Amino acid sequence: MVSHLSQTRSIVVIGGGPAGMMATEVLIQAGVQVDLYDSMPSLGQKFLAAGKGGLNLTHAEPREQFLSNYGDRRLQLEPILDQFGPDDLCHWVHELGIETFVGTSQRVFPVGMKATPILRAWLERLRAGGVNIHVRHKWCGWRADGSLRFTIPGGESYVFADATILAMGGGSWRRLGSTGEWVQILVERGVTVARLKPSNCGFNVAWSKTFRTRYEGTPLKAVTLSFMDSKGILTCKQGEFIVTLNGVEGSLIYALSAQLRDEIETAGQAIIKLDMAPGWSKQRLIERLSQPRGSQSFANHLRKAVKIQGVKAGLLWEFVPKQKFEDPVYLADMIKELPIPLLAPRPLDEAISSAGGVAFEELNDHLMVRSLPGVFCAGEMLDWEAPTGGYLITACMASGRAAGLGVLAWLGSTQ
Ligand SMILES: Cc1cc2nc3c(=O)[nH]c(=O)nc-3n(C[C@H](O)[C@H](O)[C@H](O)COP(=O)(O)OP(=O)(O)OC[C@H]3O[C@@H](n4cnc5c(N)ncnc54)[C@H](O)[C@@H]3O)c2cc1C
């Protein structure tokens, strides 16, 4: 039935990232002819960028813990992830001929850590399945006659589609293709789209010139961050982050970025508390700091007594008033709970991913926009967010698959 449809129906996928490619795969496996469009000269550019720091495909933790990372959107994503979850994703990668391994903190990576071999094998499989790939085609909306309008080098191109999957990503790292320009097109069509905001992002801190010059790029390792929002909800995590020219970024900051961003939006700033000596009790710090320092410089005393040096000592100089350095109790407090005010999230373009997107209320169970029959959405352009740790790629692929299956159901019901 479906292959018969394929000869008479035009199915378009817009966006060649993990979501769009997975949607395409589901469709061609069902024998449907697909035209896949992307504005860039080649597909999967953000996927490739994700592989540069070690492609974290998914996570091997228990299901409940895994799903909890989708926060408020767990409800909508759970049925989708139940159909294609971490184990399915690993199986899928293995079928492409690439092994995976479980690294530290249960994160799952392909052997070699890179995205290139996966993308290459995946594209080969899609091409073998007969997909028509159209690069340098930027979707700009619909014309009055209902056709899809693309700008192409030197002109425009128009395509009629019986079903369209939109999988154009969020709005970060614009140079890799996902510019978020689709937001305005859908809003003009009456679709509710939550504003795109930075997720897994860095934050601005008003460092002094001396501190930022000395410590830009320096990691803070094995520290604990805690953050209590204005509602009194406390989050506490251990890990590492980096001092940047303008503030802070890195995995530990990303893990708290949604709460921090939302707090700044409502309260104007977010104050994180940094424990720079997680293995030490406050009492032990006080005892060691109370020992006479003799002729030693304060920097030496800190280093020898409590092993605080480098960027950690720099942070104390940055935030502790000079006269308080002689107060062991105050100093121990600061080592255990140094308050650092975060003033603003870094711009969306610098973020790893976007929060916001097409509201789930606009979509039916097959990810079809209720007010635009035959138009489906998938991937990061939907209104959800998750920390880094493989949760992003997993949900992008799972929702791409769900949209592909949604199109098949739609074609079956409308022939
Ligand atoms: C540096 C970095 C590292 C990352 N590392 C990880 C990681 O290790 N693990 C993880 O899970 N996630 C990671 N991510 C996030 C992950 O890459 C994204 O969440 C994922 O790629 C989103 O998939 P998508 O298919 O929804 O969108 P995208 O991958 O953004 O693809 C969207 C596609 O749509 C195209 N497009 C956009 N607008 C148009 C238009 N108007 N017309 C035609 N085409 C259009 C774009 O060119 C693009 O190819 C990382 C992201 C970055 C930036």
The ligand as an ORCA input file, in Angstrom:
! r2SCAN-3c Opt
* xyz 0 1
  C      29.203     21.795     19.623
  C      28.021     20.895     19.827
  C      28.214     19.671     20.434
  C      27.107     18.830     20.654
  N      27.320     17.617     21.212
  C      26.272     16.788     21.429
  C      26.467     15.489     21.969
  O      27.595     15.049     22.193
  N      25.352     14.730     22.218
  C      24.088     15.162     21.949
  O      23.114     14.442     22.213
  N      23.883     16.359     21.366
  C      24.937     17.173     21.093
  N      24.724     18.391     20.506
  C      23.351     18.767     20.124
  C      22.897     18.037     18.858
  O      23.897     18.117     17.864
  C      21.588     18.657     18.342
  O      20.634     18.637     19.378
  C      21.047     17.907     17.130
  O      21.958     17.970     16.043
  C      19.719     18.492     16.680
  O      19.237     17.696     15.631
  P      18.112     18.217     14.623
  O      18.059     17.230     13.526
  O      16.891     18.537     15.369
  O      18.675     19.614     14.088
  P      20.071     19.981     13.387
  O      21.086     18.950     13.618
  O      20.341     21.372     13.816
  O      19.700     19.938     11.848
  C      18.812     20.855     11.281
  C      19.075     20.938      9.804
  O      18.091     21.788      9.219
  C      18.695     22.608      8.248
  N      17.889     23.820      8.103
  C      17.639     24.774      9.033
  N      16.839     25.706      8.520
  C      16.571     25.338      7.242
  C      15.774     25.905      6.195
  N      15.109     27.052      6.362
  N      15.720     25.256      5.014
  C      16.373     24.084      4.833
  N      17.149     23.525      5.773
  C      17.230     24.133      6.981
  C      20.087     22.870      8.819
  O      21.003     23.224      7.804
  C      20.426     21.553      9.478
  O      21.139     20.684      8.615
  C      25.806     19.245     20.259
  C      25.629     20.480     19.633
  C      26.720     21.302     19.427
  C      26.509     22.635     18.744
*
